[in-house]
Amino acid sequence: MEHSRHITIIGGGITGLSTAWYVQQEAARQNIDITYTLVEQSDRWGGKILTETIEGFGERPFVVEGGPDSFLTQKPWAAQLAHELGIDDQFLPTNDSRRQTFILHRGKPTPLPDGVMLIVPTKIKPFVFSRLISPWGKLRMGLDWFIPPKRDDGDETLATFINRRLGQEALDKIAEPLLSGIYNADAEMQSMMATFPRFREIERRHGSLIKGMLAAQKARQSSAPDQASSMFTSFKPGMEELVLALRQQLTGDCRLGTAVRQIAYGPSPTANWQLFLQDGTILQTNAIILAVPAFVAAQLLADIAPEAARTLQTIRYVSTGTISLAYRRAEINHPLNGFGIVIPRSERRRINAITWSSTKFDHRAPDAYALLRVFFGGSRTPEMMAVPDDTLLPVVQAELAEIMGVTAVPVFHRIYRWQQSNPQYDVGHLQRVAAVEAHLPERLFVTGSPYRGVGLPDCVRQAKETAVNVIAALSTQSPETAVIRVDRKI
Ligand SMILES: Cc1cc2nc3c(=O)[nH]c(=O)nc-3n(C[C@H](O)[C@H](O)[C@H](O)COP(=O)(O)OP(=O)(O)OC[C@H]3O[C@@H](n4cnc5c(N)ncnc54)[C@H](O)[C@@H]3O)c2cc1C
């Protein structure tokens, strides 16, 4: 009798795919006999990573991203994965010589002053002369230097934190559109400890954000003066390059169009698992990794881990959408001199942000064309998710005309709607995640964007950690209790 251990990974987004990769790598490294099945309910791999290539406008195609358009390189895990897969020669860093972020201020795109690191001003002159913040608002931000730090580990909302350190104007004009925007979150609910723990750490260590950011800047300059690499990168053919490379190099049993309907404890007395698939198949397995949204994990765990399921249900989601619009460059009377515009909630617009994709990256539009991408939905404009496509386009065009003066008719557009797509890390999130993990049965894991980081690097990091943990858990299980995977129809 064969004693191969078998792992089932549910969900074929970046987390599920990279968990499969690291299971494969770790099993090979430790020279242990482990097989795996990766199941994805839809007919494509990648989950929220979706790239469309559109030909017919010149020598080069348009590369349109429906989901993520890049990832943060300071968190190394996604870049490391690309390196392991041999696709790091396809990296496409942002065009940093043209990096400039605009913030909509009283209806006008206003540059974020040079030297503002995320939210904290580190250069005096550009900040003092900026029109974005009023003189009183600037003084209030400067008080950060003197305000005593909060030294405990208690969580608080982003709004409370920014108000406490930098004041209301910094919250409205910078932190809310930039820091809550990344998470599609509501600053009044967003957990500081789950989304920007680094700011709390800086406050604790340096007593002030400004002092901490200046110290960090100084340390960076003295340690690596010539290594000014880009903060974000994509891949030349688009973000799906990562998904394709993963899929090509996975040697396990990978199944599309395969939804998991139910999980049950499996054939007693081995305490392993049975998965009931939508197509009527039963899959027996030794360990399960759930790389699906929290509300799907909650449904699947309702019978076998009701306590964990109840907590998973409390992780809120919002829906978001993007619309990409392609134009003849000559028809846009705007310099597109930056990466785009973020729009504070207080401006009360119907869209959340505009990325100038063909300035932010090369290889995104053919010569003589420009590509813009508009974000809608989320916590700021949830009503836009219900607007039908044929109404959405004119609404977005009207916004672009008012904000940027773009009145041209796009040569094409693409709308991507992501229902219940963005997990909300509300205050207390990390405690909720710890409570879920504490109530999971043995050899069953949850991982990915709902838990400890939504960005691609954090999804990959969690995948890697989970792969190591599952193999460790299986190594402690005696071979006699291991089952061989069998599929049967019921
Ligand atoms: C519009 C948008 C823009 C973004 N931009 C960026 C960005 O620029 N940079 C960045 O780092 N991050 C970005 N993100 C966040 C990032 O894309 C996501 O957090 C990440 O892709 C989530 O990956 P995941 O594998 O955890 O989840 P998902 O991609 O959601 O994958 C989960 C998978 O599980 C499958 N599934 C669900 N139920 C079942 C079931 N019962 N059985 C089998 N399969 C099931 C789903 O079909 C899905 O494929 C963006 C997100 C969105 C929506």
The ligand as an ORCA input file, in Angstrom:
! r2SCAN-3c Opt
* xyz 0 1
  C      -9.621     45.858     -8.906
  C      -8.515     45.344     -8.018
  C      -7.243     45.905     -8.119
  C      -6.210     45.436     -7.319
  N      -4.966     45.980     -7.453
  C      -3.921     45.449     -6.792
  C      -2.596     45.867     -7.088
  O      -2.368     46.717     -7.963
  N      -1.575     45.276     -6.401
  C      -1.787     44.297     -5.472
  O      -0.810     43.793     -4.886
  N      -3.038     43.863     -5.186
  C      -4.103     44.398     -5.828
  N      -5.374     43.944     -5.583
  C      -5.576     42.901     -4.555
  C      -5.194     41.504     -5.080
  O      -5.472     41.409     -6.453
  C      -5.982     40.422     -4.354
  O      -5.910     40.604     -2.947
  C      -5.430     39.027     -4.675
  O      -5.381     38.827     -6.079
  C      -6.310     37.986     -4.002
  O      -5.823     36.702     -4.309
  P      -6.440     35.411     -3.602
  O      -5.858     34.237     -4.296
  O      -6.271     35.502     -2.128
  O      -8.017     35.504     -3.876
  P      -8.821     35.423     -5.244
  O      -8.065     36.019     -6.354
  O     -10.171     35.948     -4.911
  O      -8.942     33.856     -5.528
  C      -9.871     33.018     -4.874
  C     -10.301     31.944     -5.858
  O     -11.139     31.002     -5.187
  C     -12.103     30.543     -6.116
  N     -13.222     29.923     -5.369
  C     -14.164     30.539     -4.628
  N     -15.023     29.625     -4.109
  C     -14.587     28.396     -4.502
  C     -15.037     27.057     -4.265
  N     -16.123     26.777     -3.495
  N     -14.366     26.025     -4.839
  C     -13.274     26.255     -5.626
  N     -12.806     27.517     -5.880
  C     -13.444     28.574     -5.310
  C     -12.493     31.818     -6.858
  O     -13.127     31.522     -8.099
  C     -11.132     32.502     -7.019
  O     -10.507     32.175     -8.246
  C      -6.443     44.389     -6.371
  C      -7.722     43.829     -6.262
  C      -8.756     44.285     -7.080
  C     -10.130     43.662     -6.971
*
